[in-house]
Amino acid sequence: MPVLNLQQSWLLVIAIIWSLIWKGLALWRASKNDQLAWFVCILFINTLGVLEMIYLGFFQKKYS
């Protein structure tokens, strides 16, 4: 079983924090906009923030 060195561990921690920030923001917006399909997809698909950024940039409901 491979063991992570210190540099790899820090990269993993940074990736987890990055993903949680984007996931939290996107889930909050999807629930506030009543977009259940997006909420479920964002909740279960882990893409290190890519899916969340796509949702926030292009698919969330815009207010006028």
Biopython code that builds the backbone (N, CA, C, O; Angstrom):
import numpy as np
from Bio.PDB.StructureBuilder import StructureBuilder

atoms = [
    (1, "MET", "N", (0.847, -1.178, 0.000)),
    (1, "MET", "CA", (0.000, 0.000, 0.000)),
    (1, "MET", "C", (0.897, 1.246, 0.000)),
    (1, "MET", "O", (1.731, 1.407, 0.890)),
    (2, "PRO", "N", (0.726, 2.126, -0.994)),
    (2, "PRO", "CA", (1.588, 3.298, -1.070)),
    (2, "PRO", "C", (1.274, 4.312, 0.033)),
    (2, "PRO", "O", (0.128, 4.479, 0.451)),
    (3, "VAL", "N", (2.322, 4.970, 0.479)),
    (3, "VAL", "CA", (2.195, 5.986, 1.515)),
    (3, "VAL", "C", (2.509, 7.331, 0.885)),
    (3, "VAL", "O", (3.449, 7.442, 0.099)),
    (4, "LEU", "N", (1.731, 8.357, 1.221)),
    (4, "LEU", "CA", (1.959, 9.691, 0.686)),
    (4, "LEU", "C", (3.099, 10.378, 1.429)),
    (4, "LEU", "O", (3.223, 10.268, 2.649)),
    (5, "ASN", "N", (3.924, 11.086, 0.669)),
    (5, "ASN", "CA", (4.947, 11.875, 1.337)),
    (5, "ASN", "C", (4.335, 13.217, 1.753)),
    (5, "ASN", "O", (3.156, 13.456, 1.492)),
    (6, "LEU", "N", (5.107, 14.086, 2.388)),
    (6, "LEU", "CA", (4.587, 15.333, 2.927)),
    (6, "LEU", "C", (4.036, 16.245, 1.836)),
    (6, "LEU", "O", (2.978, 16.847, 2.021)),
    (7, "GLN", "N", (4.719, 16.360, 0.719)),
    (7, "GLN", "CA", (4.267, 17.222, -0.369)),
    (7, "GLN", "C", (2.946, 16.714, -0.952)),
    (7, "GLN", "O", (2.040, 17.505, -1.215)),
    (8, "GLN", "N", (2.837, 15.434, -1.151)),
    (8, "GLN", "CA", (1.601, 14.861, -1.674)),
    (8, "GLN", "C", (0.451, 15.047, -0.690)),
    (8, "GLN", "O", (-0.686, 15.285, -1.097)),
    (9, "SER", "N", (0.741, 14.939, 0.586)),
    (9, "SER", "CA", (-0.292, 15.130, 1.603)),
    (9, "SER", "C", (-0.830, 16.553, 1.563)),
    (9, "SER", "O", (-2.041, 16.761, 1.643)),
    (10, "TRP", "N", (0.064, 17.539, 1.440)),
    (10, "TRP", "CA", (-0.378, 18.927, 1.367)),
    (10, "TRP", "C", (-1.191, 19.189, 0.110)),
    (10, "TRP", "O", (-2.180, 19.920, 0.157)),
    (11, "LEU", "N", (-0.791, 18.605, -1.011)),
    (11, "LEU", "CA", (-1.565, 18.763, -2.235)),
    (11, "LEU", "C", (-2.964, 18.172, -2.084)),
    (11, "LEU", "O", (-3.943, 18.740, -2.568)),
    (12, "LEU", "N", (-3.047, 17.052, -1.423)),
    (12, "LEU", "CA", (-4.340, 16.416, -1.184)),
    (12, "LEU", "C", (-5.220, 17.285, -0.291)),
    (12, "LEU", "O", (-6.410, 17.445, -0.563)),
    (13, "VAL", "N", (-4.651, 17.843, 0.763)),
    (13, "VAL", "CA", (-5.401, 18.718, 1.667)),
    (13, "VAL", "C", (-5.898, 19.956, 0.924)),
    (13, "VAL", "O", (-7.051, 20.353, 1.090)),
    (14, "ILE", "N", (-5.041, 20.566, 0.108)),
    (14, "ILE", "CA", (-5.430, 21.745, -0.669)),
    (14, "ILE", "C", (-6.544, 21.393, -1.659)),
    (14, "ILE", "O", (-7.493, 22.160, -1.816)),
    (15, "ALA", "N", (-6.437, 20.250, -2.318)),
    (15, "ALA", "CA", (-7.467, 19.821, -3.271)),
    (15, "ALA", "C", (-8.803, 19.584, -2.570)),
    (15, "ALA", "O", (-9.853, 19.924, -3.117)),
    (16, "ILE", "N", (-8.780, 19.015, -1.388)),
    (16, "ILE", "CA", (-10.012, 18.765, -0.640)),
    (16, "ILE", "C", (-10.661, 20.079, -0.223)),
    (16, "ILE", "O", (-11.873, 20.242, -0.362)),
    (17, "ILE", "N", (-9.868, 21.014, 0.287)),
    (17, "ILE", "CA", (-10.403, 22.310, 0.695)),
    (17, "ILE", "C", (-10.971, 23.057, -0.501)),
    (17, "ILE", "O", (-12.065, 23.616, -0.426)),
    (18, "TRP", "N", (-10.222, 23.067, -1.619)),
    (18, "TRP", "CA", (-10.682, 23.715, -2.862)),
    (18, "TRP", "C", (-12.030, 23.142, -3.291)),
    (18, "TRP", "O", (-12.958, 23.890, -3.600)),
    (19, "SER", "N", (-12.135, 21.830, -3.310)),
    (19, "SER", "CA", (-13.355, 21.165, -3.746)),
    (19, "SER", "C", (-14.523, 21.462, -2.808)),
    (19, "SER", "O", (-15.640, 21.694, -3.271)),
    (20, "LEU", "N", (-14.282, 21.458, -1.503)),
    (20, "LEU", "CA", (-15.356, 21.713, -0.544)),
    (20, "LEU", "C", (-15.900, 23.134, -0.643)),
    (20, "LEU", "O", (-17.103, 23.351, -0.493)),
    (21, "ILE", "N", (-15.026, 24.097, -0.895)),
    (21, "ILE", "CA", (-15.477, 25.484, -1.038)),
    (21, "ILE", "C", (-16.406, 25.612, -2.243)),
    (21, "ILE", "O", (-17.506, 26.153, -2.128)),
    (22, "TRP", "N", (-15.964, 25.117, -3.394)),
    (22, "TRP", "CA", (-16.783, 25.218, -4.607)),
    (22, "TRP", "C", (-18.063, 24.401, -4.481)),
    (22, "TRP", "O", (-19.129, 24.847, -4.906)),
    (23, "LYS", "N", (-17.963, 23.202, -3.896)),
    (23, "LYS", "CA", (-19.139, 22.342, -3.740)),
    (23, "LYS", "C", (-20.161, 22.997, -2.816)),
    (23, "LYS", "O", (-21.357, 22.973, -3.108)),
    (24, "GLY", "N", (-19.719, 23.571, -1.728)),
    (24, "GLY", "CA", (-20.633, 24.236, -0.801)),
    (24, "GLY", "C", (-21.352, 25.402, -1.448)),
    (24, "GLY", "O", (-22.563, 25.556, -1.287)),
    (25, "LEU", "N", (-20.614, 26.224, -2.178)),
    (25, "LEU", "CA", (-21.227, 27.377, -2.849)),
    (25, "LEU", "C", (-22.230, 26.935, -3.911)),
    (25, "LEU", "O", (-23.330, 27.480, -3.997)),
    (26, "ALA", "N", (-21.854, 25.956, -4.712)),
    (26, "ALA", "CA", (-22.741, 25.475, -5.774)),
    (26, "ALA", "C", (-23.976, 24.778, -5.195)),
    (26, "ALA", "O", (-25.077, 24.962, -5.713)),
    (27, "LEU", "N", (-23.821, 23.993, -4.149)),
    (27, "LEU", "CA", (-24.978, 23.337, -3.538)),
    (27, "LEU", "C", (-25.930, 24.366, -2.938)),
    (27, "LEU", "O", (-27.148, 24.227, -3.042)),
    (28, "TRP", "N", (-25.375, 25.387, -2.316)),
    (28, "TRP", "CA", (-26.203, 26.436, -1.733)),
    (28, "TRP", "C", (-27.009, 27.150, -2.817)),
    (28, "TRP", "O", (-28.207, 27.378, -2.654)),
    (29, "ARG", "N", (-26.348, 27.503, -3.926)),
    (29, "ARG", "CA", (-27.040, 28.185, -5.021)),
    (29, "ARG", "C", (-28.095, 27.284, -5.669)),
    (29, "ARG", "O", (-29.199, 27.740, -5.968)),
    (30, "ALA", "N", (-27.765, 26.019, -5.885)),
    (30, "ALA", "CA", (-28.711, 25.101, -6.520)),
    (30, "ALA", "C", (-29.950, 24.898, -5.644)),
    (30, "ALA", "O", (-31.069, 24.846, -6.154)),
    (31, "SER", "N", (-29.754, 24.786, -4.344)),
    (31, "SER", "CA", (-30.913, 24.609, -3.463)),
    (31, "SER", "C", (-31.732, 25.889, -3.384)),
    (31, "SER", "O", (-32.961, 25.834, -3.350)),
    (32, "LYS", "N", (-31.075, 27.028, -3.356)),
    (32, "LYS", "CA", (-31.782, 28.306, -3.301)),
    (32, "LYS", "C", (-32.591, 28.554, -4.578)),
    (32, "LYS", "O", (-33.650, 29.180, -4.535)),
    (33, "ASN", "N", (-32.088, 28.060, -5.712)),
    (33, "ASN", "CA", (-32.760, 28.233, -7.000)),
    (33, "ASN", "C", (-33.714, 27.092, -7.341)),
    (33, "ASN", "O", (-34.238, 27.041, -8.454)),
    (34, "ASP", "N", (-33.948, 26.179, -6.405)),
    (34, "ASP", "CA", (-34.835, 25.034, -6.611)),
    (34, "ASP", "C", (-34.450, 24.219, -7.847)),
    (34, "ASP", "O", (-35.315, 23.849, -8.641)),
    (35, "GLN", "N", (-33.166, 23.942, -8.008)),
    (35, "GLN", "CA", (-32.671, 23.134, -9.124)),
    (35, "GLN", "C", (-32.200, 21.787, -8.567)),
    (35, "GLN", "O", (-31.010, 21.562, -8.346)),
    (36, "LEU", "N", (-33.166, 20.912, -8.350)),
    (36, "LEU", "CA", (-32.901, 19.624, -7.704)),
    (36, "LEU", "C", (-31.927, 18.755, -8.496)),
    (36, "LEU", "O", (-31.048, 18.125, -7.907)),
    (37, "ALA", "N", (-32.067, 18.711, -9.811)),
    (37, "ALA", "CA", (-31.179, 17.866, -10.621)),
    (37, "ALA", "C", (-29.722, 18.311, -10.473)),
    (37, "ALA", "O", (-28.827, 17.481, -10.311)),
    (38, "TRP", "N", (-29.493, 19.623, -10.529)),
    (38, "TRP", "CA", (-28.132, 20.132, -10.347)),
    (38, "TRP", "C", (-27.631, 19.838, -8.940)),
    (38, "TRP", "O", (-26.469, 19.476, -8.760)),
    (39, "PHE", "N", (-28.492, 19.990, -7.948)),
    (39, "PHE", "CA", (-28.099, 19.727, -6.566)),
    (39, "PHE", "C", (-27.608, 18.293, -6.406)),
    (39, "PHE", "O", (-26.558, 18.053, -5.810)),
    (40, "VAL", "N", (-28.370, 17.342, -6.942)),
    (40, "VAL", "CA", (-28.016, 15.925, -6.820)),
    (40, "VAL", "C", (-26.719, 15.627, -7.572)),
    (40, "VAL", "O", (-25.854, 14.920, -7.055)),
    (41, "CYS", "N", (-26.576, 16.161, -8.789)),
    (41, "CYS", "CA", (-25.352, 15.932, -9.568)),
    (41, "CYS", "C", (-24.122, 16.490, -8.857)),
    (41, "CYS", "O", (-23.090, 15.825, -8.771)),
    (42, "ILE", "N", (-24.240, 17.707, -8.355)),
    (42, "ILE", "CA", (-23.107, 18.329, -7.663)),
    (42, "ILE", "C", (-22.775, 17.576, -6.384)),
    (42, "ILE", "O", (-21.606, 17.433, -6.024)),
    (43, "LEU", "N", (-23.805, 17.096, -5.700)),
    (43, "LEU", "CA", (-23.591, 16.385, -4.441)),
    (43, "LEU", "C", (-22.833, 15.072, -4.635)),
    (43, "LEU", "O", (-21.968, 14.733, -3.828)),
    (44, "PHE", "N", (-23.151, 14.334, -5.696)),
    (44, "PHE", "CA", (-22.594, 12.990, -5.852)),
    (44, "PHE", "C", (-21.415, 12.873, -6.815)),
    (44, "PHE", "O", (-20.695, 11.875, -6.780)),
    (45, "ILE", "N", (-21.203, 13.868, -7.668)),
    (45, "ILE", "CA", (-20.096, 13.796, -8.629)),
    (45, "ILE", "C", (-18.956, 14.679, -8.140)),
    (45, "ILE", "O", (-19.128, 15.887, -7.978)),
    (46, "ASN", "N", (-17.808, 14.088, -7.909)),
    (46, "ASN", "CA", (-16.645, 14.837, -7.430)),
    (46, "ASN", "C", (-15.689, 15.099, -8.583)),
    (46, "ASN", "O", (-15.120, 14.173, -9.161)),
    (47, "THR", "N", (-15.520, 16.387, -8.911)),
    (47, "THR", "CA", (-14.658, 16.772, -10.032)),
    (47, "THR", "C", (-13.653, 17.846, -9.633)),
    (47, "THR", "O", (-13.169, 18.579, -10.496)),
    (48, "LEU", "N", (-13.330, 17.956, -8.353)),
    (48, "LEU", "CA", (-12.411, 18.973, -7.842)),
    (48, "LEU", "C", (-12.850, 20.389, -8.196)),
    (48, "LEU", "O", (-12.018, 21.254, -8.472)),
    (49, "GLY", "N", (-14.130, 20.615, -8.189)),
    (49, "GLY", "CA", (-14.656, 21.955, -8.401)),
    (49, "GLY", "C", (-15.022, 22.293, -9.827)),
    (49, "GLY", "O", (-15.620, 23.344, -10.062)),
    (50, "VAL", "N", (-14.692, 21.450, -10.794)),
    (50, "VAL", "CA", (-14.943, 21.772, -12.198)),
    (50, "VAL", "C", (-16.444, 21.834, -12.480)),
    (50, "VAL", "O", (-16.914, 22.822, -13.043)),
    (51, "LEU", "N", (-17.199, 20.817, -12.107)),
    (51, "LEU", "CA", (-18.643, 20.806, -12.321)),
    (51, "LEU", "C", (-19.300, 21.974, -11.588)),
    (51, "LEU", "O", (-20.217, 22.603, -12.117)),
    (52, "GLU", "N", (-18.840, 22.260, -10.392)),
    (52, "GLU", "CA", (-19.398, 23.352, -9.614)),
    (52, "GLU", "C", (-19.159, 24.696, -10.292)),
    (52, "GLU", "O", (-20.056, 25.539, -10.330)),
    (53, "MET", "N", (-17.956, 24.903, -10.830)),
    (53, "MET", "CA", (-17.649, 26.155, -11.527)),
    (53, "MET", "C", (-18.477, 26.299, -12.803)),
    (53, "MET", "O", (-18.922, 27.396, -13.139)),
    (54, "ILE", "N", (-18.681, 25.189, -13.510)),
    (54, "ILE", "CA", (-19.510, 25.223, -14.717)),
    (54, "ILE", "C", (-20.938, 25.603, -14.351)),
    (54, "ILE", "O", (-21.553, 26.437, -15.015)),
    (55, "TYR", "N", (-21.465, 24.994, -13.296)),
    (55, "TYR", "CA", (-22.818, 25.335, -12.862)),
    (55, "TYR", "C", (-22.911, 26.809, -12.478)),
    (55, "TYR", "O", (-23.807, 27.515, -12.941)),
    (56, "LEU", "N", (-21.993, 27.276, -11.637)),
    (56, "LEU", "CA", (-22.056, 28.656, -11.169)),
    (56, "LEU", "C", (-21.845, 29.653, -12.307)),
    (56, "LEU", "O", (-22.410, 30.747, -12.278)),
    (57, "GLY", "N", (-21.054, 29.299, -13.289)),
    (57, "GLY", "CA", (-20.775, 30.210, -14.381)),
    (57, "GLY", "C", (-21.841, 30.255, -15.456)),
    (57, "GLY", "O", (-22.060, 31.303, -16.064)),
    (58, "PHE", "N", (-22.508, 29.136, -15.703)),
    (58, "PHE", "CA", (-23.384, 29.076, -16.869)),
    (58, "PHE", "C", (-24.821, 28.633, -16.608)),
    (58, "PHE", "O", (-25.706, 29.012, -17.375)),
    (59, "PHE", "N", (-25.095, 27.857, -15.574)),
    (59, "PHE", "CA", (-26.395, 27.222, -15.451)),
    (59, "PHE", "C", (-27.250, 27.673, -14.276)),
    (59, "PHE", "O", (-28.419, 27.296, -14.202)),
    (60, "GLN", "N", (-26.716, 28.458, -13.364)),
    (60, "GLN", "CA", (-27.565, 28.898, -12.257)),
    (60, "GLN", "C", (-28.557, 29.942, -12.771)),
    (60, "GLN", "O", (-28.283, 30.644, -13.744)),
    (61, "LYS", "N", (-29.682, 30.035, -12.124)),
    (61, "LYS", "CA", (-30.687, 31.020, -12.537)),
    (61, "LYS", "C", (-30.154, 32.418, -12.264)),
    (61, "LYS", "O", (-29.605, 32.692, -11.197)),
    (62, "LYS", "N", (-30.324, 33.279, -13.227)),
    (62, "LYS", "CA", (-29.882, 34.661, -13.098)),
    (62, "LYS", "C", (-31.049, 35.527, -12.648)),
    (62, "LYS", "O", (-32.178, 35.364, -13.111)),
    (63, "TYR", "N", (-30.762, 36.434, -11.752)),
    (63, "TYR", "CA", (-31.784, 37.373, -11.294)),
    (63, "TYR", "C", (-31.611, 38.689, -12.027)),
    (63, "TYR", "O", (-30.486, 39.145, -12.233)),
    (64, "SER", "N", (-32.730, 39.308, -12.427)),
    (64, "SER", "CA", (-32.647, 40.576, -13.138)),
    (64, "SER", "C", (-32.923, 41.749, -12.227)),
    (64, "SER", "O", (-32.892, 42.897, -12.671)),
]
sb = StructureBuilder()
sb.init_structure("model")
sb.init_model(0)
sb.init_chain("A")
sb.init_seg("    ")
for serial, (resi, resn, name, xyz) in enumerate(atoms, 1):
    if name == "N":
        sb.init_residue(resn, " ", resi, " ")
    sb.init_atom(name, np.array(xyz, "f"), 0.0, 1.0, " ", f" {name:<3s}", serial, name[0])
structure = sb.get_structure()
